Amino acid sequence: MTPTKRRARWLAYLAVLGPGLLAASAGNDAGGIATYAQAGAAYQYRLLWLLFVITFPLVVVFEMCARMGAVTGKGLSDLIRENYGVRWTIFAMFAMGIANFVSAVADFAGVAAALQLFGVNKLITVPVFAVLLWLLLVRGNYITVEKRLLLFAGLFLAYPIAAFTVHPNWNAAIHTMLVPSVEWVGRLDLTYLQTAVGLIGTTIAPWMTFYLQASVVDKGERKQDLPLRRFDVISGAISANVIAFFIIVTSAVLYQGFGTPQLTDAGEAAETLRTLVHGAAPYLFGAGLFGASVLGAAAVPLTTCYSLTEAFGWEGSLDRKFREAPIFFGILTFIIAAGSLIVLLTPKEQLFNLILISQVINGVLVPIIMVFIALLSNNRRLMGEYKNSNAFNMIAWGSVGLISLMSVLYFVMMGMGRH
């Protein structure tokens, strides 16, 4: 291959980055960062093995959604309604709608908390950010929104930098990541299991799958675009979990010797770090939190709008005007306005209870949504020659079984009051 052709291929790969990278990056939102920070603070490196393991189902789920979007030209909720009826659709939309709204609130809170580290009051931050976000989503088209949001994804580089500034034991971190620490099997540690289930729920958040597939459809991609889209979703999933790795490692080092605080949100994680240690790490953590919260605050409401309009056959696209898709943009406006208002009026302690509920709902929804995705991507009538391979099915169904087992075990132990 000539240098010119090689350069052209890499430019094509860079140009196609979008839905997969955004969906995975936005998954590391304020709630996700709080979960990863808590995992590192409470268990140091001992949950890195789980993060490594669930990277594989995340890649597979993302690829299946991107493939279904390109082959069928339809979003996930649209396919669920057409193939499994209105009842299942309403159930999935109701549960996801509640979790998404609370996640959106958490992301608005994350924006406020991140900028508060730099001395900006939330009474200024939240209204200004809400207006700017609304203008971007309502006035821009898909390509414009995607390009703007990709810029914020660059702020995630703050986490690797923060990790290297605190000098972790890299050998111990990598060894613990590759050699599973399954202490909950022997001790039935409810708190460890709760953190593990939360880590799964935030890494493979159901809303990410709906957002990814809807974005592929909204971008107008088809079968011939699949090779480049696979590069996008695989690199996006891996890079997002690499960032999660650095968040856990940074938190593990910085909190070591200060006990294992129960962090209530990502803003508190960054603020607590500032009181515990000196240097750039807390501010790097805050910069990453800002980028993550901006992505989440845009992606989560968009997912809700895409899913609801697809599910019930309403018009919905960022390439439409407000008057052409009033329900789509009406829902978007409501989520942004209500979410920002809740952040301004709700005490932080009560806000965390809402965020915790959203993580529980996400954890319960993960295997359910994965079942729908696996069944649909194996449907020969829909997918034809693009149906799942045996390897994909093994990973998909194995992941459903593992996540379901952990979720059931957690609820059983919680009901028994085991700690």
C-alpha positions as CSV (number, residue, x, y, z in Angstrom):
1,M,0.0,0.0,0.0
2,T,1.4,3.4,-1.0
3,P,1.9,6.1,1.7
4,T,-0.8,8.2,0.0
5,K,-3.3,5.3,0.2
6,R,-2.3,4.5,3.8
7,R,-2.8,8.2,4.8
8,A,-6.2,8.2,3.1
9,R,-7.3,5.1,5.0
10,W,-6.3,6.6,8.3
11,L,-8.1,9.9,7.5
12,A,-11.2,7.8,6.7
13,Y,-11.0,6.1,10.0
14,L,-10.7,9.4,11.8
15,A,-13.6,10.9,9.8
16,V,-15.9,8.1,10.8
17,L,-15.4,8.5,14.6
18,G,-18.6,9.6,16.1
19,P,-21.6,7.5,17.3
20,G,-19.5,4.7,18.9
21,L,-16.9,7.0,20.5
22,L,-19.6,9.4,21.8
23,A,-21.8,6.7,23.2
24,A,-19.0,5.0,25.0
25,S,-17.5,8.3,26.3
26,A,-20.8,9.6,27.4
27,G,-21.2,6.4,29.4
28,N,-18.4,7.7,31.6
29,D,-20.7,10.4,32.8
30,A,-21.1,11.9,36.3
31,G,-22.8,8.8,37.7
32,G,-20.2,6.6,36.1
33,I,-17.2,8.6,37.4
34,A,-18.7,8.4,40.9
35,T,-19.1,4.7,40.6
36,Y,-15.5,4.2,39.3
37,A,-14.1,6.6,42.0
38,Q,-16.0,4.7,44.7
39,A,-14.7,1.3,43.4
40,G,-11.1,2.6,43.6
41,A,-11.5,4.3,46.9
42,A,-13.2,1.4,48.6
43,Y,-11.4,-1.6,46.9
44,Q,-8.3,-0.1,45.3
45,Y,-7.4,-2.3,42.3
46,R,-9.7,-5.3,43.2
47,L,-12.4,-4.5,40.8
48,L,-10.2,-3.9,37.8
49,W,-10.7,-7.6,36.7
50,L,-14.4,-7.0,36.3
51,L,-13.8,-3.8,34.2
52,F,-11.5,-5.9,32.0
53,V,-14.0,-8.7,31.6
54,I,-17.0,-6.5,30.7
55,T,-15.0,-4.7,28.0
56,F,-15.7,-7.7,25.8
57,P,-19.5,-7.7,26.1
58,L,-19.5,-3.9,25.7
59,V,-17.6,-4.2,22.4
60,V,-20.0,-7.0,21.2
61,V,-23.2,-5.1,22.2
62,F,-22.0,-1.9,20.6
63,E,-21.1,-3.8,17.4
64,M,-24.5,-5.5,17.3
65,C,-26.4,-2.2,17.7
66,A,-24.3,-0.5,15.0
67,R,-24.8,-3.4,12.7
68,M,-28.6,-3.5,13.3
69,G,-28.8,0.3,12.7
70,A,-26.9,0.1,9.4
71,V,-28.6,-3.0,8.1
72,T,-32.2,-2.2,9.1
73,G,-32.1,1.6,9.1
74,K,-34.1,1.5,12.3
75,G,-33.4,2.3,16.0
76,L,-33.5,-0.3,18.8
77,S,-36.8,0.7,20.3
78,D,-38.4,0.7,16.8
79,L,-37.3,-2.9,16.3
80,I,-38.5,-4.0,19.7
81,R,-41.9,-2.5,19.0
82,E,-42.2,-4.1,15.6
83,N,-41.0,-7.6,16.7
84,Y,-42.2,-7.9,20.3
85,G,-45.2,-5.7,20.6
86,V,-46.3,-2.6,22.4
87,R,-46.3,-4.0,25.9
88,W,-42.6,-4.9,26.0
89,T,-41.9,-1.5,24.3
90,I,-43.8,0.4,27.0
91,F,-42.1,-1.5,29.7
92,A,-38.6,-0.9,28.3
93,M,-39.4,2.8,27.6
94,F,-40.9,3.4,31.0
95,A,-37.9,1.9,32.9
96,M,-35.3,3.5,30.7
97,G,-37.1,6.9,30.7
98,I,-37.0,7.1,34.5
99,A,-33.3,6.0,34.7
100,N,-32.4,8.4,31.8
101,F,-34.0,11.4,33.4
102,V,-32.2,10.8,36.7
103,S,-29.0,10.2,34.9
104,A,-29.5,13.5,33.0
105,V,-30.0,15.3,36.4
106,A,-26.7,13.7,37.6
107,D,-24.9,15.1,34.6
108,F,-26.2,18.6,35.1
109,A,-25.0,18.2,38.7
110,G,-21.6,17.0,37.4
111,V,-21.2,20.1,35.2
112,A,-22.0,22.3,38.2
113,A,-19.7,20.4,40.6
114,A,-16.8,20.4,38.1
115,L,-16.9,24.2,37.6
116,Q,-17.4,24.7,41.3
117,L,-13.9,23.3,41.8
118,F,-12.7,26.3,39.8
119,G,-14.8,28.8,41.8
120,V,-17.9,29.1,39.6
121,N,-21.2,29.0,41.5
122,K,-23.9,26.6,40.3
123,L,-26.5,29.4,40.2
124,I,-24.5,30.7,37.3
125,T,-23.3,27.5,35.8
126,V,-26.5,25.5,35.5
127,P,-28.8,28.1,33.8
128,V,-26.1,29.2,31.3
129,F,-25.1,25.6,30.5
130,A,-28.8,24.6,30.1
131,V,-29.4,27.4,27.6
132,L,-26.2,26.7,25.6
133,L,-26.9,23.0,25.5
134,W,-30.5,23.6,24.3
135,L,-29.3,25.9,21.5
136,L,-26.7,23.4,20.4
137,L,-29.2,20.5,20.2
138,V,-32.2,22.4,18.8
139,R,-30.4,24.7,16.3
140,G,-27.7,22.3,15.1
141,N,-27.9,19.3,12.9
142,Y,-26.5,15.8,13.7
143,I,-23.1,16.5,12.2
144,T,-22.7,19.8,14.0
145,V,-23.7,18.3,17.3
146,E,-21.4,15.3,16.9
147,K,-18.4,17.5,16.1
148,R,-19.0,19.8,19.1
149,L,-19.4,16.9,21.5
150,L,-16.3,15.1,20.2
151,L,-14.3,18.1,21.4
152,F,-15.4,17.5,25.0
153,A,-14.4,13.9,24.7
154,G,-10.8,15.1,24.5
155,L,-11.0,16.2,28.2
156,F,-11.0,12.6,29.2
157,L,-7.2,12.7,28.6
158,A,-7.1,14.5,32.0
159,Y,-7.6,11.1,33.7
160,P,-4.5,9.3,32.3
161,I,-2.5,12.4,33.1
162,A,-3.9,12.5,36.7
163,A,-3.1,8.8,37.1
164,F,0.6,9.3,36.1
165,T,1.0,12.2,38.4
166,V,0.1,10.1,41.5
167,H,2.6,7.3,40.7
168,P,0.5,4.1,41.2
169,N,2.0,0.6,41.3
170,W,1.4,-0.2,37.7
171,N,2.5,-3.8,38.0
172,A,0.0,-4.5,40.8
173,A,-2.8,-2.7,38.9
174,I,-2.2,-4.8,35.7
175,H,-1.8,-8.0,37.7
176,T,-5.0,-7.5,39.6
177,M,-6.8,-6.6,36.4
178,L,-5.7,-9.9,34.7
179,V,-6.1,-12.1,37.8
180,P,-9.7,-11.9,39.1
181,S,-10.4,-11.0,42.7
182,V,-13.7,-12.8,43.5
183,E,-13.7,-12.3,47.2
184,W,-17.5,-12.0,47.3
185,V,-17.8,-15.7,46.3
186,G,-16.2,-16.7,49.6
187,R,-17.4,-14.0,51.9
188,L,-20.6,-13.0,50.2
189,D,-19.7,-9.3,50.7
190,L,-22.8,-7.4,49.8
191,T,-21.1,-4.0,49.5
192,Y,-18.5,-5.5,47.1
193,L,-21.2,-7.1,45.0
194,Q,-23.3,-3.9,45.0
195,T,-20.2,-2.0,43.7
196,A,-19.6,-4.7,41.1
197,V,-23.2,-4.6,39.9
198,G,-23.1,-0.8,39.8
199,L,-19.9,-0.9,37.8
200,I,-21.6,-3.2,35.2
201,G,-24.6,-0.9,35.1
202,T,-22.6,2.2,34.4
203,T,-20.2,0.5,31.9
204,I,-22.9,-1.1,29.8
205,A,-25.7,1.4,30.5
206,P,-28.8,0.5,28.5
207,W,-29.3,4.1,27.2
208,M,-25.9,3.8,25.5
209,T,-27.2,1.1,23.2
210,F,-30.3,3.0,22.2
211,Y,-28.2,6.2,21.6
212,L,-25.6,4.3,19.5
213,Q,-28.1,2.6,17.2
214,A,-30.3,5.8,16.8
215,S,-27.1,7.8,16.0
216,V,-26.1,5.4,13.3
217,V,-29.6,5.6,11.8
218,D,-29.7,9.4,12.1
219,K,-26.4,9.7,10.4
220,G,-27.8,7.8,7.5
221,E,-25.3,5.0,7.5
222,R,-25.8,1.7,5.6
223,K,-24.3,-1.7,5.1
224,Q,-21.3,-0.4,3.1
225,D,-20.3,1.8,6.1
226,L,-20.0,-1.2,8.5
227,P,-16.2,-1.7,8.3
228,L,-15.5,1.9,9.4
229,R,-18.3,1.9,11.9
230,R,-16.9,-1.3,13.5
231,F,-13.6,0.6,14.0
232,D,-15.5,3.4,15.6
233,V,-17.5,1.3,18.1
234,I,-14.6,-1.0,19.0
235,S,-12.2,1.8,19.6
236,G,-14.8,3.8,21.4
237,A,-15.7,0.9,23.8
238,I,-12.0,0.1,24.5
239,S,-11.0,3.7,25.0
240,A,-13.9,4.4,27.4
241,N,-12.9,1.5,29.6
242,V,-9.3,2.5,29.5
243,I,-10.4,5.9,30.9
244,A,-12.4,4.0,33.5
245,F,-9.2,2.1,34.4
246,F,-7.3,5.3,35.0
247,I,-10.2,6.7,37.1
248,I,-10.1,3.6,39.4
249,V,-6.3,3.6,39.6
250,T,-6.2,7.4,40.4
251,S,-8.8,7.0,43.1
252,A,-7.2,3.9,44.6
253,V,-3.9,5.8,45.1
254,L,-5.3,9.1,46.2
255,Y,-7.7,7.7,48.8
256,Q,-5.2,5.1,50.2
257,G,-4.5,5.9,53.8
258,F,-7.6,8.1,54.1
259,G,-10.1,5.3,54.7
260,T,-12.8,4.3,52.2
261,P,-15.3,7.2,52.0
262,Q,-18.7,6.5,50.6
263,L,-18.7,9.1,47.8
264,T,-22.1,10.5,47.1
265,D,-21.3,11.9,43.7
266,A,-18.5,12.6,41.2
267,G,-18.3,16.3,42.3
268,E,-17.7,15.1,45.9
269,A,-15.0,12.8,44.7
270,A,-13.1,15.7,43.1
271,E,-13.8,18.0,46.1
272,T,-12.6,15.4,48.6
273,L,-9.5,14.8,46.6
274,R,-8.7,18.5,46.8
275,T,-8.9,18.4,50.6
276,L,-6.8,15.2,50.9
277,V,-3.9,15.9,48.5
278,H,-2.1,18.8,46.9
279,G,-1.1,19.2,43.3
280,A,-2.9,19.0,39.9
281,A,-4.7,15.7,40.3
282,P,-8.0,17.0,41.8
283,Y,-8.2,19.7,39.1
284,L,-7.4,17.2,36.3
285,F,-10.2,15.0,37.8
286,G,-12.5,18.0,37.7
287,A,-11.6,18.8,34.1
288,G,-12.4,15.2,33.1
289,L,-15.7,15.4,35.1
290,F,-16.7,18.5,33.2
291,G,-16.1,16.9,29.8
292,A,-17.9,13.7,30.9
293,S,-20.9,15.6,32.3
294,V,-21.3,17.7,29.1
295,L,-21.3,14.5,27.0
296,G,-23.8,12.8,29.3
297,A,-26.0,15.9,29.6
298,A,-26.4,15.9,25.8
299,A,-26.4,12.1,25.0
300,V,-28.8,11.0,27.7
301,P,-31.7,13.4,26.8
302,L,-31.1,12.7,23.2
303,T,-31.4,8.9,23.8
304,T,-34.7,9.4,25.6
305,C,-36.0,11.5,22.7
306,Y,-34.8,9.0,20.0
307,S,-36.2,6.0,21.9
308,L,-39.6,7.4,22.7
309,T,-40.2,8.9,19.2
310,E,-39.0,5.6,17.6
311,A,-41.1,3.5,19.9
312,F,-44.4,5.3,19.2
313,G,-43.8,6.2,15.6
314,W,-43.3,10.0,16.0
315,E,-41.0,12.1,13.9
316,G,-37.6,12.6,15.6
317,S,-34.1,13.7,14.3
318,L,-31.6,16.4,15.0
319,D,-31.7,17.2,11.3
320,R,-35.3,18.3,11.7
321,K,-36.6,21.7,12.7
322,F,-38.6,22.2,15.9
323,R,-41.8,22.6,14.0
324,E,-41.1,19.4,12.0
325,A,-40.5,17.3,15.1
326,P,-42.3,19.1,18.0
327,I,-42.6,16.0,20.2
328,F,-38.9,15.1,19.8
329,F,-37.7,18.6,20.7
330,G,-40.5,19.1,23.2
331,I,-39.2,16.1,25.2
332,L,-35.6,17.4,24.9
333,T,-36.6,20.8,26.1
334,F,-38.5,19.4,29.1
335,I,-35.6,17.2,30.2
336,I,-33.1,20.0,30.0
337,A,-35.3,22.5,31.8
338,A,-36.6,20.1,34.5
339,G,-33.1,18.5,35.0
340,S,-31.4,21.9,35.5
341,L,-34.2,23.1,37.8
342,I,-33.9,20.0,40.0
343,V,-30.1,20.5,40.4
344,L,-30.7,24.1,41.5
345,L,-33.4,23.2,44.0
346,T,-32.5,19.8,45.4
347,P,-30.0,19.2,48.3
348,K,-27.0,17.1,47.2
349,E,-27.9,14.3,49.7
350,Q,-31.3,13.8,48.2
351,L,-29.9,14.1,44.7
352,F,-27.7,11.1,45.3
353,N,-30.6,8.9,46.3
354,L,-32.1,9.6,42.8
355,I,-28.8,8.8,41.1
356,L,-28.6,5.6,43.1
357,I,-32.0,4.6,41.9
358,S,-31.0,5.2,38.3
359,Q,-28.0,3.0,38.7
360,V,-30.1,0.2,40.1
361,I,-32.6,0.5,37.3
362,N,-29.7,0.4,34.8
363,G,-28.3,-2.7,36.4
364,V,-31.6,-4.5,36.2
365,L,-32.2,-3.4,32.6
366,V,-28.7,-4.4,31.3
367,P,-29.5,-8.2,30.8
368,I,-33.0,-7.5,29.6
369,I,-31.9,-5.1,26.9
370,M,-29.0,-7.4,26.0
371,V,-31.6,-10.2,25.4
372,F,-33.5,-8.0,23.0
373,I,-30.3,-7.0,21.2
374,A,-29.1,-10.6,20.9
375,L,-32.5,-11.9,19.7
376,L,-32.9,-9.1,17.1
377,S,-29.3,-9.4,15.8
378,N,-29.9,-13.2,15.3
379,N,-33.1,-12.6,13.4
380,R,-32.4,-13.8,9.8
381,R,-35.4,-12.0,8.5
382,L,-34.1,-8.7,9.7
383,M,-30.3,-9.2,9.4
384,G,-29.9,-11.7,6.6
385,E,-26.2,-12.5,6.1
386,Y,-25.4,-9.9,8.7
387,K,-26.8,-12.0,11.6
388,N,-24.6,-12.8,14.6
389,S,-21.6,-15.2,14.4
390,N,-21.3,-18.0,16.9
391,A,-18.5,-16.2,18.7
392,F,-20.7,-13.1,19.2
393,N,-23.5,-15.3,20.5
394,M,-21.3,-17.0,23.0
395,I,-20.1,-13.7,24.4
396,A,-23.6,-12.1,24.3
397,W,-25.4,-15.0,26.0
398,G,-22.6,-15.7,28.4
399,S,-22.6,-12.0,29.5
400,V,-26.4,-12.1,30.0
401,G,-26.0,-15.1,32.2
402,L,-23.2,-13.6,34.3
403,I,-24.8,-10.2,34.8
404,S,-28.2,-11.8,35.6
405,L,-26.6,-14.1,38.1
406,M,-24.8,-11.2,39.9
407,S,-27.9,-9.0,39.9
408,V,-30.1,-11.8,41.3
409,L,-27.5,-12.7,43.9
410,Y,-27.3,-9.1,44.9
411,F,-31.0,-8.7,45.4
412,V,-31.2,-12.0,47.3
413,M,-28.5,-11.0,49.6
414,M,-30.0,-7.5,50.1
415,G,-33.4,-9.2,50.9
416,M,-31.6,-11.4,53.5
417,G,-29.9,-8.4,55.0
418,R,-26.4,-9.9,54.4
419,H,-23.5,-7.5,54.7
